[in-house]
Amino acid sequence: MDFNIHVFGGISITDSIQFLITDTTVSTWIVMGIILVFAVIVRVKISKVDPLAKPTGLQNLVETCVDGWEKFYGANTNPTVMYLAPWFFTLFIFLFLSNALGVTGLRPPTADWGMTFPLALSTFFLIQFAGIRHRPKAYLKSIFLEPVFVFAPLNVIGELARPISLSFRLFGNIFGGLVLVSLLYGLLLNLPWFIAMLIPLPVPLHMVFDLAVGALQAVIFTMLSLTFVGLAAVDG
């Protein structure tokens, strides 16, 4: 089985810099397109609704999701960073759709470490932003002076390890599911067709690895990210 990332083409920016179009690029564009189209539809629909009227249909669904997320976010992180709720909501939706894309037979963007690491890196920068913005002295002290200054290198390594562990956790789970499902598909292809037709493996496996595990990994990544950011913003 071939689990390599395929390159479909590239755009040369300079002689030494080239933007490659890969499976991950195409899958990411598809997910972004789905989110963008849905956002435009919601914007157009809501702009035509009377703000004093009782929410119905799509507006009711969207408001329920947003209100539910804000309550969930507020209950699981520091209220000081409530202004970051839209970012984490968008992150969760992107991760869920990316993980679930495997149902269509396309390679999920999150099965590429080149995608999961930048996402984890964004969490790392938000941690530093929240800590320095809300308690600069205490946050920098926790990194460089606690419990004593000689532990500063270990504290820095611990901070740098967060995006690496976050990215590998998500990548490993999604890529592992991709490998397992692909291997079982390969097994079915090597069986006589009349036997393969009697084995309904692909559908339940896609439901488990692409939807159930995909949703779980999106929740875990988002929860860990918002927890780290919330802890960085509060004195402890």
C-alpha positions as CSV (number, residue, x, y, z in Angstrom):
1,M,0.0,0.0,0.0
2,D,1.1,3.5,-0.7
3,F,0.8,5.9,2.2
4,N,3.1,8.6,0.8
5,I,1.9,12.2,0.2
6,H,1.5,12.7,-3.5
7,V,2.5,15.9,-5.3
8,F,0.2,17.0,-8.1
9,G,2.2,20.1,-9.1
10,G,3.9,23.2,-7.9
11,I,4.2,26.9,-8.2
12,S,7.7,28.4,-8.4
13,I,8.0,31.5,-6.3
14,T,11.8,31.8,-6.8
15,D,14.5,29.5,-8.1
16,S,14.9,28.0,-4.7
17,I,11.3,28.3,-3.3
18,Q,8.5,26.3,-4.7
19,F,4.9,25.9,-3.4
20,L,3.9,22.3,-3.8
21,I,0.3,21.2,-4.4
22,T,-0.1,17.9,-2.5
23,D,-2.9,15.6,-1.2
24,T,-2.9,17.7,2.0
25,T,-3.1,21.0,0.1
26,V,-6.1,19.8,-2.0
27,S,-7.9,18.3,1.1
28,T,-7.3,21.5,3.1
29,W,-8.7,23.6,0.3
30,I,-11.8,21.4,0.2
31,V,-12.4,21.8,4.0
32,M,-11.8,25.5,3.8
33,G,-14.2,25.7,0.9
34,I,-16.9,23.9,2.9
35,I,-16.5,26.2,5.9
36,L,-16.4,29.3,3.7
37,V,-19.5,28.4,1.7
38,F,-21.4,27.6,4.9
39,A,-20.3,30.9,6.5
40,V,-21.5,32.8,3.4
41,I,-24.9,31.0,3.4
42,V,-25.3,31.7,7.1
43,R,-24.4,35.4,6.6
44,V,-26.8,35.8,3.8
45,K,-29.6,34.0,5.6
46,I,-29.2,35.9,8.9
47,S,-28.9,39.3,7.2
48,K,-32.5,38.8,5.9
49,V,-33.9,37.8,9.2
50,D,-35.8,40.2,11.5
51,P,-33.6,40.6,14.6
52,L,-36.7,40.8,16.8
53,A,-38.3,37.6,15.4
54,K,-38.0,34.2,17.0
55,P,-35.0,32.3,15.6
56,T,-36.0,29.4,13.3
57,G,-34.3,27.0,10.9
58,L,-30.7,27.7,10.1
59,Q,-30.5,30.7,12.4
60,N,-31.8,28.7,15.3
61,L,-29.2,25.9,14.6
62,V,-26.3,28.3,14.3
63,E,-27.3,30.3,17.4
64,T,-27.7,27.0,19.4
65,C,-24.2,25.8,18.3
66,V,-22.6,29.1,19.1
67,D,-24.4,29.5,22.5
68,G,-23.6,25.9,23.4
69,W,-19.9,26.4,22.5
70,E,-19.6,29.6,24.5
71,K,-21.1,27.8,27.6
72,F,-18.8,24.8,27.1
73,Y,-15.7,27.0,26.5
74,G,-16.5,29.2,29.6
75,A,-16.9,26.1,31.8
76,N,-13.6,24.5,30.7
77,T,-11.1,27.4,30.6
78,N,-10.3,30.7,32.2
79,P,-13.0,33.3,31.6
80,T,-10.2,35.8,31.1
81,V,-9.6,34.4,27.6
82,M,-13.3,34.2,26.5
83,Y,-12.4,36.5,23.6
84,L,-10.6,33.5,22.1
85,A,-13.7,31.4,22.0
86,P,-14.4,32.1,18.2
87,W,-10.8,30.9,17.4
88,F,-11.2,27.6,19.2
89,F,-14.7,27.1,17.7
90,T,-13.3,27.5,14.2
91,L,-10.3,25.3,15.1
92,F,-12.7,22.5,16.3
93,I,-14.9,22.7,13.2
94,F,-11.8,22.6,10.9
95,L,-10.3,19.6,12.7
96,F,-13.6,17.7,12.7
97,L,-14.2,18.2,9.0
98,S,-10.5,17.4,8.2
99,N,-10.6,14.2,10.2
100,A,-14.0,13.2,8.7
101,L,-12.8,13.8,5.2
102,G,-11.5,10.2,5.1
103,V,-15.1,9.0,4.7
104,T,-15.0,10.4,1.1
105,G,-11.8,8.4,0.3
106,L,-9.6,11.5,0.3
107,R,-6.6,11.7,2.5
108,P,-7.4,13.8,5.7
109,P,-5.2,16.9,6.0
110,T,-4.5,15.9,9.6
111,A,-2.9,12.7,8.4
112,D,0.1,14.9,7.5
113,W,2.4,16.2,10.2
114,G,3.0,19.2,8.1
115,M,-0.6,20.2,8.9
116,T,-0.9,19.2,12.5
117,F,2.4,20.9,13.6
118,P,1.4,24.4,12.4
119,L,-1.9,24.0,14.2
120,A,-0.1,23.0,17.4
121,L,2.3,25.9,16.8
122,S,-0.6,28.3,16.8
123,T,-1.6,27.0,20.2
124,F,2.0,27.5,21.4
125,F,1.9,31.1,20.3
126,L,-1.5,31.7,21.9
127,I,-0.1,30.3,25.2
128,Q,2.7,32.8,25.1
129,F,0.4,35.6,24.1
130,A,-2.1,34.9,26.9
131,G,0.6,34.5,29.5
132,I,2.4,37.7,28.6
133,R,-0.7,39.8,28.1
134,H,-2.5,38.9,31.3
135,R,0.3,38.3,33.8
136,P,3.6,39.1,32.1
137,K,5.8,39.1,35.2
138,A,4.3,36.0,36.8
139,Y,4.3,34.1,33.5
140,L,7.9,34.9,32.6
141,K,8.9,34.1,36.2
142,S,7.2,30.7,36.0
143,I,9.4,29.8,33.0
144,F,12.7,31.3,34.0
145,L,12.8,31.5,37.8
146,E,10.6,28.7,39.2
147,P,11.3,26.7,41.2
148,V,14.8,28.2,40.9
149,F,16.6,29.8,37.9
150,V,18.7,26.7,37.2
151,F,15.6,24.9,36.1
152,A,14.9,27.5,33.3
153,P,16.3,25.3,30.5
154,L,14.0,22.4,31.5
155,N,11.0,24.8,31.7
156,V,11.8,26.1,28.2
157,I,12.1,22.6,26.9
158,G,8.7,21.8,28.5
159,E,7.1,24.7,26.8
160,L,8.6,23.8,23.4
161,A,7.5,20.2,23.8
162,R,3.8,21.1,24.0
163,P,3.3,21.8,20.2
164,I,5.4,18.8,19.3
165,S,3.3,16.4,21.6
166,L,0.0,18.0,20.4
167,S,0.9,17.7,16.8
168,F,2.1,14.1,17.0
169,R,-0.9,13.0,19.1
170,L,-3.3,14.2,16.4
171,F,-1.2,13.1,13.5
172,G,-0.5,9.6,14.9
173,N,-4.2,8.8,15.6
174,I,-5.5,10.0,12.2
175,F,-2.6,8.5,10.2
176,G,-2.9,5.3,12.1
177,G,-6.6,5.0,11.3
178,L,-5.8,5.8,7.6
179,V,-3.2,3.0,7.5
180,L,-5.5,0.4,9.1
181,V,-8.4,1.2,6.9
182,S,-6.2,1.1,3.8
183,L,-4.6,-2.2,4.7
184,L,-8.0,-3.8,5.2
185,Y,-9.2,-2.4,1.8
186,G,-6.1,-4.0,0.3
187,L,-7.0,-7.3,2.0
188,L,-10.5,-7.2,0.5
189,L,-9.1,-6.5,-3.0
190,N,-7.0,-9.6,-2.8
191,L,-10.0,-11.8,-1.9
192,P,-12.4,-13.3,-4.5
193,W,-15.2,-10.8,-5.2
194,F,-17.9,-13.1,-4.0
195,I,-16.2,-13.4,-0.6
196,A,-15.3,-9.7,-0.4
197,M,-18.9,-8.7,-1.0
198,L,-19.9,-10.6,2.2
199,I,-17.5,-8.6,4.4
200,P,-19.0,-5.2,5.3
201,L,-15.8,-3.9,6.9
202,P,-15.3,-0.5,5.1
203,V,-18.5,1.1,6.3
204,P,-18.2,0.5,10.0
205,L,-14.5,1.1,10.0
206,H,-15.0,4.5,8.3
207,M,-17.7,5.3,10.9
208,V,-15.2,4.4,13.7
209,F,-11.9,5.9,12.5
210,D,-13.1,8.8,10.3
211,L,-16.1,10.0,12.3
212,A,-15.9,8.7,15.9
213,V,-12.2,8.8,16.4
214,G,-12.0,12.0,14.2
215,A,-14.5,13.8,16.4
216,L,-12.7,12.6,19.5
217,Q,-9.3,13.8,18.4
218,A,-10.8,17.1,17.4
219,V,-12.2,17.5,20.9
220,I,-9.0,16.4,22.6
221,F,-6.8,18.7,20.5
222,T,-9.1,21.7,21.1
223,M,-9.6,20.9,24.8
224,L,-5.8,20.6,25.5
225,S,-5.2,23.8,23.5
226,L,-7.8,25.9,25.4
227,T,-6.7,24.5,28.7
228,F,-3.1,25.4,28.1
229,V,-4.0,28.9,27.0
230,G,-6.4,29.3,30.0
231,L,-3.8,28.2,32.5
232,A,-1.2,30.6,31.0
233,A,-3.5,33.5,31.6
234,V,-4.3,32.8,35.3
235,D,-2.1,33.1,38.3
236,G,-1.4,29.8,39.9
